[in-house]
């Protein structure tokens, strides 16, 4: 199975929020939380029994270990968006994801369009970046082919001339995704 075929089922970018975070009051408008007190999250899977990660150094954008950003250094993390650099360590699923080599590539990550979740399970102050690009300025993994689509909501594009993947329409249901 190649990476492109595995992606629709195994690589859904799922956002989660902390189960221990305060819940919105009944009938409260989650968008009423001021931007300066909101907490922001980027697409990743994590244990909801832990606090919502802020500026994570490592996160699994495929939610299955086949694509993990490492050594992330964030220059921005707020209502306007998140910008960071790090290393993508992803599995080339050839001949399959279990046997494929891990490839390390420098990346530039940008996330934006912070929105509250429509789920009442999410903390009132949680905002989730609905869009994210992972750009490969020094060369991309072989499956990144600008102009093609990985799965609905994951398109291969160019960002500042670099091959990239754009994840769009990311949402969170704030349910535990790891159990």
N, C-alpha and C positions, 0 to 999 in steps of 0.2 A: 504494500500500500504506500503510495507516495504522500508527501506532506499535504499537497493540495486536496487530496481525497479525504485525508484524516481530519483536516481543519474544520469542516462543517459540523462534525459531531464532537470532536475532542477538543477543539480549540476555541470554543465560544468564550469570548471575553465577558466574564461575569463580574459584576461589581457587588460587593457586600459591604455592610456597615456593622458596627459593633453592637452586639445584643445588650451590652451593659450600658449603652448610652441612654440618656434620658429620652423618654418617648414624648411626642407632642401631646398637648392637652386635647381632649375630645373636641372636635370642631375647630381646632387651631389651624391657621393657614401656614403651612411650612415655609412658604416663600416670604413670610413676614419676619423671619430671622434676619437681622442686619448682616450685611456681607462681612463686616469686620469681626463678627463673633462666630461666623460659620466655619465649619471644618470641611476640608476638601479632600476628595479621594480620587485616585486614578484607577483605571481598570485593572483589577487584580482579584485573585481569590485568596481568602485568608480565613482564619478561624474567627468567627464572629464573637467568640467569648473574650477576645482581646480588643483593646481600643482601636478605633479607626486609625490606620497608619498615616502619618503625616511625613511627607518627603522621604518615602521608603528608599533605602539603599539597594534593596533587592525586591523585585516582584515578578510574579509569574503571569505574564499577559495572556498565555494560552490556557491557564488553569489546569494544566496537565503535565507540567515539567518539560514540555517540548520547546518552549520559548520563555526564557527567563532573563530579565534585565538585571545586571550586576553592577556594583560600584557606581551607583547613580549619584550624581552631584547636582543638586537643584539650585538654579539661580533665581527662580521665581516659583511661588506656590501660593496663589491667592485667587480672588474672584475673577481676575482677568485671565488667569490660566496658570499653567505649570510649564517650565522649561528646564531641561536637564540634559546631561551627557553621561554616558556610561558605556557598558559593553553588553551586547545581546549575545547570549549563549543559547543557541537553538539547535535542535536536532534536525539533521537532514534525513527525512524518513525514507531512505533508500538503503537496503531493500525494504525495510519497514522501520517504524519508529524505535523499536527495541534494539535493532542492530545498526541503525544509521549513526554516522559520526556526529559529534557535537562541533559546531562551528562557532567561533568567537569573532564578533565584528563590532567595531566602535559604532555608536549610535548617538543621534541627537533626537530627543523626545520632546514633543510639544503637545500639551493637552489644553482644551478650552471648552467653552460652552457649559459652565458649571450650572447644574440644575438640581433642585430638590427631587427626591424620589416621590413617586405617587403612592408608594407603599406605606401603610401606617406602621410597619415593622421598623422603619428607618428612624433614626434620631432626627428631631426637628432641625438641628443645626448642621446636619450632613448635606453636603452638596457633592454631586458626582459629575466629573468632566464627561460630557456626552460625546466628545470628539477627541481623538488622539492620533498623532502620527509618530511613527518610528522611522527615522531616516538613516540611511547608511552612507555617510560621506566618503568612505574609503573603499567602497565596493560592498555589494549586497550578497546575501546567501543566494544560491542558484534558483530558488523558487520565487524570488522577488522579481517579477517581470512587469514593469510599468505598462499600464493599459489593460491589464487583466484583473479579474476579480477572484479573490480567494474564496469567499462566501458572501452572502448578502450582508452588507455593512463592513466589509473588509476589502478595500480596493488598493491595487498597486498603482502608485502615482510617483511623480517627481516633486521633491521639495528642495528648492534652491538648487536645482540641477542634480540632486542626489536621488537614487532609487529609494522608495519609501512605501510603507503600508499605512493606509489611513483607515482607522476604525471609526465608524460613525454610528450614531443612534445607541450608544452605550447607555444602559439603564441599570438600576439596582432594585432588587426586591428585598434586600437586607435579610436574606435567609442564610443560614449556615450552609455553605457550599462544599465544605470539606468532610462532612460526616457521611 
